[in-house]
């Protein structure tokens, strides 16, 4: 079991995250620069198991030079060697797309199409329909994206059903990423088409049935917006035997409660040349433009760039006003509203027949439908549904900046290629842009704690940096969990940025499911960790990860260690069983023990589990909250069986510094037979790992006393002189 961290700010949700492991995947290979990777996204950028190679191909491993020890002037030969080493380090950073992504401007990484492309391609569709001479019937269109490449051969079919616009281009800003994972087809409903709701349902059913006949074991994805969501629900209700995954974006099932119903009689009073104006369409497409602008500024995006997207949208709509009138002329708008009314009534009457897995996407600034309220109603009516809320977005969710459907699918665990999701073979590693966005959320914590990482070479030499972590898997990284798991994010992100190694974290199952709803934070709180590769604690999952030669992060102390009692800092609370040693030996995995210190410099527990259980109200809260989550270690005894979910109250201190030391890798290769069958031998290795973790902690506690920059004030003074991005020195080895 492992735990997760939240960041510099603490809350109940942060405590919950400390009960699960953090993220990330496999080995590290030579990579192309980030821009090349973004242009050729199907190219494999790091080594993974054969089961994970569905969407990319492997590269060759690279070696990293050892960090230089000490400073100062040397001989001419030494200076040349230093320059060469520095150049090699720069080359490594270029080859690592994740390190490059952190430094690249957000705009430089934004590939794919824009709102302007929506209007341009919509105009092309309208013109091609006119050239057909009366071919005004619904048809499937396939998006074309330059540089997108072909999806893997076993990729699921992804059908997009548009809203009342009917164009079928509502996912145009999502095509670039979707086409890497799915075979995408979009339904185009011409403005002059008058196909009934039943006719549209039958058209989709025909396509779904044909795909089911070809691949009955593969899921079929149907993504619908407003009207399209009602069609998707109808198809699912009529075909419960087919494995369907529905994505409902601001579903039109709330039509009776919306302003659209009152709009219908008003349309009769409007002139025939009525068309939607620019401010109205801008409000629908951008939700809250001012909030979007302010968010961009807070994220550090330059002012011209922050306003650029909004300006482009306004100009695009202004210059394509005639296209708006062709997409939804008055007569077509009247027909679509009548169609939506019928579709809403039909879908609502058959919700109980829907057996599909459903992801509901709701916009908080939807000006057409009460989407937030409707998402909660549908969640209660559809047992296999989950919600992802976009509080500051408008009705046309997929056309807005910052909305990535693929990232949402990955974070909510909705991407799979078979009937049941496999946490290893169905995992898609984060893109550099996804990593950049996640890394930015924990930037404050890294700045406040200025982490220093050391590792141990095979000969026992301790070096600054992470060169001691084996490049090739399988590797099992085992260590100590600090209070609330705050060490996780800086460690995992630094390993990825410096070594291009993604670590798959073994996590508490509370990150993936709930027994019942209650006080626990929503599952969406953990989406970033799942994007980064967190998996639920399970013997079979660990087996698959190690067999695929992954780097795996394991905290034997789990929640008990991360939510420790008063005076228990730097104490390990591990189970007596040595099962992880035996599992590692089965695959010849290297075990890397590590220690971390620094929690006593940022807080001290003053109100712990024992104190809270003595107060009836707190005891009730702990017990009821614990009942909401799946239990682990049910067969354990003693204190490890006490996995009550609680938040240890601590007295904050002026932030110190985090220090990490990864010990010498412990080999199990060649000892598979011995360690798998002889429990005593396995227990000896287990105790060796545990002792090495303590040794790492003791070493760091001693050495940090000589760090002149242990205090945050000293670090701030240093960076004020040398720059905020300048690495702060630490103690000499």
ABEGO torsion letter per residue (X at the ends): XBBBBAEABBBAAAAAAAABBBBEBBBBBBBBBAAAAAABAABBABBBBAAAAAABBBBBBBBBBBBBBEBEBBBAAAAAAAAAAAAAAAAAAAABAAAAAAABBAAAABBEBBAAAAAAAAAAAAAAAAAAGGBBBBBBBBBBBBGAEBBBAABBBBBBBBBAAGAGAAAAAAAAAAAAABBBBBBBBBAABABBAAAAAAAAAAAAAAAAAABAABBBBBBBBGAAAAAAAAAAAABAABBBBBBBBGBAAAAAABAAAAAAAAAAABBAABBBBAAAAAAAAAGBAAAAAAAAAAAGBBAAAAAAAAAAAAAAAAAAAAAAAAABBAAAAAAAAAAAAAAAAAAAAAAAABABBBBBBBBAABAABBAAAAAAAAAAABAABBBBBBAABBABAAABBGBBAAAAAAAAGABBABABBBAAAABBBBBAAAAAAAAAAAAAAAAAAGBBBBBBBAAGBBBBEAAABBABOBBBBBBBBBBGGAAAAAAAAAAAAAAGBBBBBBBBAAAABBABBEABBBAAAAAAAAAAGBBBBBAAAAAAAAAAGBBBBBBAAEAAAABBBBGABGBBBBBABAAAAAAAAAAGBBBBBBBBBGAAAABBBABBAAAAAABAAAAAAAAAAAAABBBBGAABBEAAABABBBBBBBBBBBBBBBBBBBBBBBBABGAAAAAAABAAAAAAAAAAAAAAAAAAAAAAAAAAAABAAABAAAAAAAAAAAEAABBBBBBBX
